[in-house]
Amino acid sequence: MVSFISKKIEGESNLGVNLRVAREKKGLSLDMAAVATGIGAKYLNAFEENDFSSLPQGIYRDKFLRRYSEFLGVEEKNILLFPLNEPSGVQEELYKLKIGKQSLLRKIKDFILNPAFLRNTAILALVFGCMAYLYFIGYNIVSPPSLAIISPSDDFVTNEFLVEVEGKTEEEAKVFINDKEIYCLQEGSFSEEIDLKKGINIVKISAKKKYSKEKAVYRKILVTGGEAVTMKYK
């Protein structure tokens, strides 16, 4: 806190006299001075009338006095500062918090609006966007295709040696039954009849894109009747 040197004029404080005289020399009314300084006219009048009880307390009172004296060009050494009580700890802390918050917000704003920051942010966003796109493309290339088997169901039981395998996969994927490629429609649908033998048959249905991993589904089929036949593909 800046201290003021006390001087006295007989009969009244120099504070109000010096401020009022300086304002009148500038040809300013209280309202004009209030607009110029951003301090309410009632506070400026209180300073000039030495009406200390009408003024804000603590730090705010000091700030108003300094601002008004600087505006009028009155040196601090020529001002008698009225007796001030030191602001309470609560007032002091609240003021410091307010100033600190304003300073932090201003620094954040300046940092965010800095052209270099905006440019670097845009570059990073572009780089991460490209990386995400390439990852997505690469993942689709190497990830196994979807494969849904419509029929037969698992643990299927039949007395027939001829069973139709029907399902759907992704476009451009090749379909295999027991590692032998079968015909697949362009949209990914397929249907193939296979020969089975009597007893338990484990059928592997798989799909694979050019660079992807294999997706495999297994079906266990029990054939209960007739003689065993050799498995073949149409």
N, C-alpha and C positions, 0 to 999 in steps of 0.2 A: 504494500500500500504506500503510495506517495504521500509524504507528510507535507503540511503547509505551515509556513512561518506566521506566527501571530503578530499582528500590528493593531493598534487601537486608535480610533478617532474618538474624541471625547463625546459622550452622549450616545453613541451607537456603534455597532460593529462595522468594521470596514467591509465585510462580506457583501452585504446588501448594497452599500454605497458604491463600491467599486464596480459591481456588476451592473447596477442601474445606470451609472454614469457612462460606462463603456457602451451600453446598448443605445442610450440616447445620443451619444456621439455618432453612432452609425446610422442614426435616424430610423431605428427599427422599433416597431411596436412589439408587445409581448407575443401577440399572435404570429407576427412575421418571424420572430426568433424561434417560436415553438415549431413552426413549419420547417425552418432551416435546420434545426438541431434534432428534430424528432422527439423532443421532450415536451410534455404537456405544459400549456401556458400557466396552469395553476401551480405547477412545480417551479417554474421560472419566477413567478410572482412570489412564491414562498421563499425562494432564495433571496430575492431583493428585499423582502419585508422581514427577513430573519425569522420567519415563521417555521421553525424547525420541526414542530410537531406535525405539520401537514406534509412533510417530505417522507419518501420511502426510507426504510431503515437499512442500515448496514451498507453493504457493497454497492447496492444500486444507487444510494444517495451520493456516494463518492463518485461513481461513474457519471452521474448527471452533472455534478459540479465541475468535474474535469472537462467534460464535453462542452458545457456552457462557457466556461472560462476560456477554453481554447478557441471557441467560435468567436468570442468577443475580443480575443487578443489580449486578455488580461493575464499577466504572469502570475504564477502560483505564489511567488514571494510577496505579491501585493494583495493577497487574499487572506483574510482571517478566517480560518476554518472554524466553524462553531464546534463546541465540544461534542465529540462523537463517542458513542459507546461501541466497542468492538462488536462486530456482528457475532451472533451466537454460532456455536459449532454447527448446528443444524443448517442455518442459513449459508454458512461458508461451504459446507459439504454439498448442499443442493446446488449452489452456484458453480462449484467446481465440476460437479457431475454434468450440469447443463452445458458448460463450456467444453468439457471433454467430449461429450456426445456430439455437439455441433462440429468440433474439430475432426472427429472420427468420420462422421458422415461426409464432411467436405473432402477429406482425403480419399474416402472410398469413391465418391463421385468423380473426383479428378482422375483417379486411377482407372475407373471404368471408361470414362470418356476420353482417355488418352489415345491418340491415333495409333500409336504403336501397339497398345493393348488390343484395340479393336482389330487391327490388322493381324496380329498374332492369333487372336481368337478365331478370326475367320479362316486363317490358314489351318489351324488345328482342327476346326470343325470340318473343313474340306478333307483333310488327311484321314480323320477318323471315319468320315462318311465313306470315303473310298475303301478304307480297310474293311468296314462293315459290309460293304457291297461285295468286295472280293471274297470275304469269308462266307457270305451267303451263297455266292455262286459256287465256290469251291465245295461247300458243304453239300449242296444239291448234287454236285457231280459225283462225289465219292460216297455219299450216304446210300444205303441200300434202298431199292424201290419198295413201295408198299405192295403187299400181296395179300389178297383176300380169297379164300377158297369157299366157294358157294356149296359145292358138293364134291365128294361125299363128306359126311361129318366124320369126326374122329371116332374110333371104336365102332366103325360101321360093320354091320353083319348082313350077309347076303348069301343066297344059294346060287347066284349067278357068277360066271367067270369073266363076264364082260361088264366093266363099270366105267361110267362117264365121270371124268374129272373136269369140273367147271370152276372158273374163277375170274379174277380181274386184277390187273397190275397197272403200272404207269405206262404212258406212251414211251416208245423207244426202248422199252425193256424187253429182254429175251426171256422166254419161259422154258423151263426144263422139267421133265418128269423122270426121276431116277437118273439125272444127269444127261438125258437125251433131249435135245431141243425139239419143241413142238411149234406148230403154227400159232401165231398170235395176231389178232386183229389190230388195226392201227391204233384204235382207242384203248387197247390194253386188255380187251376181253379174250378169253380162250376157252375152248371146250375140246376135250380129247378123250376117246374111249381107249381103255387099256385092258389087256388080258391079265387075269390073275390065276394063281394056283390055289388048290385046296388048302385050307388052313389059314394061318395068319400071314398077311402080306403087309410089309412096311413100305409105304409109297412116299417118296420125297418129291415135293413140288417146290421148285425154286425159281427165283427171278433175279436178273442182274442187268444193270446198265453197263455201258462200255467201260467206264472207269470206276464203277462203284463196287462195293462189297456185295456179297450174295445174301439174298433174303430167302430163307428156307422154311417151309412148313411141312410137317410130317402127318400122314394119315395112317392109322392102323385099321386094316380091313380084314375081317374074318369071313372066309368062304366056306360054307358048310356042306355043299353037295357036289356030286359029279366027280369026274376024274380030273386030276391036275392037268393044266395046259400050259404051254410055254408063253410067257409074257411077251407081247409084241406091241408095236405101235402102228397106227394107221398111217 
